[in-house]
Amino acid sequence: MMHVRLRAGIFVLVVASLTFFLPRTSLSFAPLAEPASPASSAAAATYKIDAGQSRFMVRAFAGGFLSAFAHDHNIAIREFGGEAQFTYGTVEPASLQLKIKSASLAVTDKVSASDRQKIAETMRDEVLKIGKYPDIIFNSTGIAATKTGEGQYQAKITGELTLHGVTRPVTISAQLEFGNASLRARGGFSLKQSNYDIKPVSVAGGTIKVKDELKFTFDIVAHP
């Protein structure tokens, strides 16, 4: 029973954080792409995130005195979308908007069907409170990109993430690659649950608990 509650708690915490991302997070890294046909260096372009070809994950870590008996958890963000606007050739000015459905977070670890259901219920009802906060939203406030190679950029995306009814500043780092009809962004970022009024889950009197910090990784693909 303690392991079930711990897994559920970790899963929920991870989901609540998302966090990111920025998934394009994630994801919105499309704005960093260069034009396939540089007919106009001043032209603007809009790319939309392709969730079906993208991957956005959250990792929650076990902590506490008995953390050796607990397990870290991997959570996938299934439903997200958004678009990035950027300027051909110079990238900047650029912007990124991302929306994630909080109910779409799902644990990918090998657990029993009963454990998976309990984790999902805890995450959705107690941590994310999807009935009250169905969406997780990221809006960029600034994007800076440095060219590192042919069709490649190192980007820094700053913006505001709204999660669990709280809006906080977030900075995302990403490596960008662009092709004739696609933009790929890979990277990661971290955030603390407590910054979004989310209390890390704990069991067994606090001897086993989920760490406050969650780590996000993404591999996002976007198309014009």
N, C-alpha and C positions, 0 to 999 in steps of 0.2 A: 504493500500500500504506500509506503514511504517513497519507493522508487517511482511509482506512478505519479504521485503528487509532485515529485521533484521534476520529472520529465515534463509534466504539464506546465509547471511553473516556468521552467527554462524556455519551453517553446513559446509560451505566451509572452514572456519578456522579450524574446527575440523579435517576435512579430510586432509587438507594440513599438519597438524602436523604429523601426523603419519607416524600416525606416524609413534605403536608399536607394537612395538612393538614389538618386540621385540619380534604383534601380533605378539612367539613364541616367539619374542619376541617371543615374544612370542614365545617364542614360540619355541624357540629353546631350550627350557629348557630340551629337551630330553637328552642332553648330561649329565645331572646330574643323570641319572638312573643307577641302579646297574644291573649287569648281571643276567639273569634268571637262567643260569647254569654257575656258576663260575668255569668252567673247567680250565680257564687260567686267572689269576688275571692281567696279563700284556696285554691281548688281547684288541684290539680296536673294537668299534662298531659304526655303523651309523644308526641313526633313522631319518625318514622322517615325517614331519608334516602332519597330517590329518585334512585339513581345514573343511571337512564335519562334523567332530566330535568336532570341536573347536569353541571357541567364542572369538572375539577380538573387543572391543568397545572403542569409543572415546567420551568424554563428553566435551561440550563447555559451558561456563558460560556467562550469560548476565551481563553487568556492566553499569556504567554511572549513571547520576542523575535520570533518569527515568527507571532504571533497573527493578523496581517492575512491570512495564507494559510489560516487555519482558519475554522470556522464555529460559531456558537452553535447550540444544538439545543433543540427543543421536545419535551417528552415528556408524553404523556397517561396519567393513572391511570384504568384502565378498570373495575376491580372494587373497590368499597369500600362499606361500609355502616355502620350504627350508629344510635344513637338519642339524643335529647336530652330531658331532663326539666326542666320549669320551672313556675313558679307564675303563674297568671293574674293579670294586673293589675300585679304587682310584678316579675315575671320571676324574681327571686331569692326563695328559693334555687333553684339550677338546677345541672344537671350534663350532661356530654356524654361519650359513648364512641364511638370510631371505630376500625374495623379495615380495613386495606388489604391486598390480596393483592399481594405484591411481584412475582409473576410476571406481573401484569397491566399493568405499565408498558410503553408502546410509543411509539416515536419517531413523530412525525407529519410530519417534514420529507420533502421529495421526494428520496429516495435510491434507488439501484438495489436490486433484490431481494437481491443478494449482500451489499451493504453493510448492508442492514437486518438480514439474518440474523446477520452477524458482530457488529453492534452489540448485538443482542439476546443473543447467546451471552456476550459479554463482560460485559454488564450483569448477567445472571442468575447466571452461574457464578463470575465473578471479583470483582464488586463487591457485589452484593446477597446472593450465596450463598443463593439461594432454597431449596435443599435443606435447609439448616440453619436458615434464618430465613425461613419462608414468609409470615409476617405482620408488618405494621407497625402498631403500636397506639398510640392516643392516648387518655388518660383525663384529664378536666379535674380541676383542684383548686380552681378558683374562676372565677366568671363575674360580670362587672359590666356593667350596661347603662344607658345614658343616653338618654332619649327625646329625639329631635330633630325629630319631626313626627308627624302623624297616622299611626299604624301603622308608625312608623320608629324605629329605635334605632341608636346607635353602641355596639358591644360590645367588650369586652376579655375574652378567654378565656385563662386560664393553665392549664397542665397539664403532663403528662409524656409524652414521645414515646419509644417503644421502637423502635429501628431497628438492624439489624445486631447485635443482641444487647446494645445499649447503651441505657440510659434517661437522658434529659436533660430539663431543664425547657424549655418552649416557651411563647411568648406570641403569640396570634393576634388581629389586629384585624379586625373585620367590620362591614359596614353591613347592618342587618336590616330586612326589610319583611314584614309579615304580612297575610294575607287571611283569608277565611272558612274555607278548608280547606287552606291552604298557608303555608309560611314560606320566604322566600328570603334567602340570606346571600351577600354578595359582599365580597371582600377579598383579602389576601395576607400572606405572611410569608417570612422568610429563615432559612436555617440553614447551618452550616458542616459539611462532610463530615468534617473532622478531629475534630469533637466526638463522632462516632460510630465512631471508629476506622476510617474509610474514607480511604485515601490517594488524593488526586486523581490521575487518570491523566495521563501525560505521554509524549510520543514525541519522536523526533529529539534525544535527549540533553537533553530539557527545554526546547528552544527553542519547543516548542508543548505546551501543557498546559491542563488544565481548571482554572478557578479554584475555590478552596475553597468559596466561597459560592454557594448555589443559591437561586433565587427561585421561590416558589410563588404561584399565583393560583387563585381558585376562584369559582364561581358555583353555589351549591348550593340545591337545592329539597328541602323536607321536608314530609311530610303526617302528620296525626294517625292 
